[in-house]
Amino acid sequence: MTVTEGRNRTEVVQAMTADRRDFHQHAEPGWCEVRTASLVARRLADLGFTVRVGRDVVAPSRPGLPSQDELDAAFQRALEQGADLEYAELLRDGFTGVVATLTGRRPGPTIALRFDIDANYGDESSDPAHTAQTHGYRSVNGGVHHSCGHDAHTAIGLAVARDLAAAVDSLVGEVRLIFQPAEEGLRGGPAMVAAGVIDGVDVLLGCHIGVQARTTGEVIAGYRRILASHKFDVHFLGRNSHAGISPHEGRNAIQAAAIAVENLLAISRHGDGETRVNVGTIRGGETRNAVPAKAVLCGEVRADDNVILGYLRDRVDDVVRGAAAVADVDVQVEVAGGAEGADSTEQLAAMVAQVAGRVEGVTVVRQSADFKASDDMSSFMNAVQRSGGQAVYFGLGSDLGDVHHAPFFDIDDDALVIGRDIFLGCLRELGTLA
């Protein structure tokens, strides 16, 4: 059976495409998604959902929070780009989460659907061959780009909300829509779980576009082995001195960072599971002719087992402190984010597979696949499963302009309605929708 919910499919596709491209054009990074979150909140409130935002759904402890200057600039930019002023005030200063609830007239289970909303740092391609450039929705916010498909997830969430609101009279139990900030860096999920937004949830559903499914029409019913990850920032502090007259009196922070980078990337991988090590940025120094006193590197480690992740974290600590000792500089390590690993509940993944097989446009359904990356959907999944509930993270296939986190990345808008129909089909299968 095709899930169309009684609405003209062409109109649905057009509305979802317009939403997705608008969010893409106005990309906002983690903890700065004031425009995105405020428009989502307003739309959901207008549909009749009970909406909670900001400090009500995001705990005060938020790793990797941008500077106050960046938060203030993001707020002003959001207002200039059409944010809803009422909700924007509640979301500012890095509290950019939204939770919307719709309760049926008859009792039943509580079903949560999670959608992430943040974009990545990085420049989007301006090449005419890039779809977003050709069709006029390339990000107008320099250095920020939806290169992971969260704009698609947000558009899918809003489309599901429209159909839920239209069917409220037949709704059973509670549906809770979670629009999560700061997934990149694994920061927003733990903060929302800590705020209690997943409490009382019986079943959790989420999806990611394009991961291990790079063809429109392909569906992975339930990801397994979502990798645990630890994100860290390392600050080296040395001493300036003249590079020609008194280099011996300086303490070179960049030297320490360089030693650390080489040895972090050389950490022995673990034989009992998958591991990843990456240093993504390094910056430092003050001027060409002075021994540099400051350097910062930002890195991450990942593993498919929390014990192995502990091994990697210990080795990171050994390496950076050893590099600091060699260069005779001080070092401080800050946690910038992280989450445990997770697996989809097999029973729930089997249901997703059955539903997906009935959805128009689906050509291939795979029961499972290794995620091969990290995602703080795992924070929600673990919280639900530890409380006796079920959770699934399914893969929504899409033709891609490039790999995730690359300048040419973009998705196929035709995949959006498939994602919507799978969510709605699952809600029917669970008895929430008549």
Secondary structure by P-SEA (a helix, b strand, c coil): ccccccccaaaaaaaaaaaaaaaaaaccccccaaaaaaaaaaaaaaaccccccccccccccccccccaaaaaaaaaaaaaacccaaaaaacccccbbbbbbbbccbbbbbbbbbbbbbbbccccccccccccccccccccccccccccaaaaaaaaaaaaaaaaaaaccccccbbbbbbccccccccaaaaaaaacccccccbbbbcccccccccccccccccccccccccbbbbbbbbbccccccccccccaaaaaaaaaaaaaaccccccbbbbbbbccccccccccccccbbbbbbccccccaaaaaaaaaaaaaaaaaaaaaacbbbbbbbccbbbbbbccaaaaaaaaaaaaaccccccccccccccccccaaaaaaaaaaacbbbbbbbbbbbcccccccccccccccaaaaaaaaaaaaaaaacccc
